[in-house]
Amino acid sequence: MNLEIYLTFDKNCREAFEWYRSLFGGEFLTLQTFADGPPGLGVSDHELDLIMHVSLPIGSSILMGSDTSSGFGPPPVFGSNFAITICPDTKDEADRLFAGLTENGATIMPMEDAFWGSYFGMCVDKFGIRWQINFGYPES
């Protein structure tokens, strides 16, 4: 099981991750814009070049991030624009962790097969911490 950090930006994810790459070195494992997503994603035309997902290996970890889109809610709040991503070894473990984290918390996106190929869900635990459960993605 891996534990990763996911950062959310307000239209400057590309700039931030280019800077992180210049600082830490390495190459992006993934760099996708909203234009790379499926039809009907709910993103306006002027947001299609924003980053939908980027991942940069740093040591034995992966730093991940994305921009927000007006179709997904308000811009992130500086200081709380991150989530902890956990990459369990099995789908059953993903479901167990999600159930535990949402107990007295809130589901943002239920566990389901995502268009990018993993079994994924997002939630907020009872302490207000944002979590992402990501099983089966090649980066995991």
C-alpha positions in Angstrom: 0.0 0.0 0.0 1.3 3.4 -0.9 0.5 6.8 0.5 0.8 9.8 -1.8 -0.1 13.6 -1.7 -2.4 15.1 -4.3 -2.3 18.9 -4.7 -5.1 21.0 -6.2 -4.4 24.3 -8.0 -6.4 27.2 -9.4 -5.2 27.4 -13.0 -1.4 27.2 -12.2 -0.8 23.4 -11.8 1.4 23.2 -14.9 3.6 26.1 -13.7 3.9 24.5 -10.2 4.7 21.0 -11.5 7.3 22.4 -14.0 8.9 24.1 -11.1 8.8 20.9 -8.9 10.3 18.9 -11.8 13.1 21.5 -12.2 13.8 21.3 -8.4 13.5 17.5 -7.8 14.4 16.2 -11.3 12.8 13.3 -13.2 10.1 13.1 -15.7 6.3 13.2 -15.5 4.6 9.8 -15.4 1.4 11.4 -16.5 0.5 14.8 -17.8 -3.1 15.1 -19.0 -5.3 18.2 -19.7 -9.0 18.3 -19.4 -9.1 18.1 -23.2 -7.8 14.5 -22.8 -10.8 13.5 -20.7 -14.0 11.9 -21.9 -16.8 13.9 -23.5 -19.3 15.4 -21.1 -16.7 16.0 -18.4 -18.4 19.4 -17.6 -15.4 21.6 -18.4 -15.7 24.8 -20.3 -13.8 25.4 -23.6 -11.5 27.9 -22.0 -10.4 25.4 -19.3 -9.6 22.5 -21.7 -5.8 23.3 -21.5 -5.7 23.1 -17.7 -4.2 20.1 -16.0 -6.6 17.3 -15.3 -3.9 15.0 -13.8 -0.1 15.1 -13.5 2.2 12.8 -11.6 5.9 13.3 -10.8 8.0 10.6 -9.1 10.1 12.0 -6.2 12.2 9.3 -4.6 10.0 6.3 -3.9 6.8 8.5 -3.8 4.7 10.2 -6.4 3.5 13.8 -6.2 0.2 14.3 -8.0 -1.9 17.2 -8.9 -4.5 18.9 -11.0 -6.2 22.2 -11.6 -9.8 22.8 -10.6 -12.5 23.5 -13.1 -15.5 25.8 -12.6 -17.7 22.7 -13.4 -16.3 20.9 -10.3 -17.0 23.6 -7.7 -15.2 26.7 -6.3 -11.5 27.2 -6.6 -9.3 25.6 -3.9 -8.6 27.4 -0.7 -4.9 28.0 -0.1 -3.7 25.8 2.7 -6.4 23.2 2.3 -5.7 22.4 -1.4 -4.5 18.9 -1.0 -5.7 15.3 -0.4 -4.0 12.3 0.9 -4.1 9.5 -1.7 -3.9 5.9 -0.5 -3.2 3.1 -3.0 -4.4 -0.1 -1.5 -3.3 -3.5 -2.8 -6.8 -4.9 -3.4 -10.3 -3.7 -4.3 -11.6 -5.1 -1.0 -9.1 -3.1 0.9 -10.1 0.0 -1.0 -13.7 -0.5 -0.1 -12.8 -1.2 3.6 -10.7 1.9 3.8 -13.4 4.1 2.1 -16.1 2.8 4.4 -13.9 3.6 7.4 -12.9 7.0 6.3 -16.5 8.0 5.4 -17.9 6.9 8.8 -19.1 10.2 10.3 -17.4 11.9 7.3 -18.7 12.6 3.8 -18.4 11.0 0.4 -17.3 13.4 -2.4 -17.1 10.7 -5.1 -18.2 7.1 -4.4 -15.9 4.2 -5.1 -16.3 3.3 -8.7 -14.4 2.3 -11.8 -13.0 5.5 -13.3 -12.5 6.3 -17.0 -8.7 6.3 -16.5 -8.6 2.7 -15.4 -8.6 2.6 -11.7 -11.1 1.9 -8.9 -11.4 5.4 -7.3 -13.3 7.4 -4.7 -12.9 10.6 -2.8 -14.1 11.5 0.7 -13.6 13.7 3.7 -13.1 12.0 7.1 -14.7 13.1 10.4 -11.7 15.4 11.0 -12.1 17.3 7.8 -9.1 15.7 6.0 -9.6 15.0 2.2 -8.8 11.4 1.0 -8.6 9.7 -2.3 -8.6 5.9 -2.6 -7.0 4.8 -5.8 -6.7 1.0 -6.6 -5.3 -0.4 -9.8 -3.8 2.6 -11.5 -0.4 2.0 -13.0 1.2 4.7 -10.7 -0.1 2.9 -7.6 
